[in-house]
Amino acid sequence: MFYENTSTNETIEENNIDILFFENTLSVQGNGLKSLVIYDLFGKQRYSKTLSGNSFETDLNLPQGLYIVKIVDCKGEKTSKVVIK
């Protein structure tokens, strides 16, 4: 969860993917990252990025709401919920 002084650090153990949300910044670390896609609750794609390497960081400018973050790495894919307040 991120925005307005709210943060979280979630580790997806199976693939060793670290996801950090703080204020308006999304950071992802893992091995063999391939892609990142963010969807709103209506299934509309709000952000997409092809990744390579082991880390990625970006500033997001999304309105308040609940989002689904999908990360694909060399071992498969994982999803996580993100709340922007």
HELIX and SHEET records of a PDB file:
HELIX    1   1 GLU A   13  ASN A   15  5                                   3    
SHEET    1   A 4 SER A   7  ILE A  12  0                                        
SHEET    2   A 4 ILE A  17  PHE A  22 -1                                        
SHEET    3   A 4 THR A  25  GLN A  29 -1                                        
SHEET    4   A 4 SER A  55  ASP A  59 -1                                        
SHEET    1   B 4 GLN A  45  THR A  50  0                                        
SHEET    2   B 4 LEU A  33  ASP A  40 -1                                        
SHEET    3   B 4 GLY A  65  ASP A  73 -1                                        
SHEET    4   B 4 GLY A  76  ILE A  84 -1                                        
END                                                                             
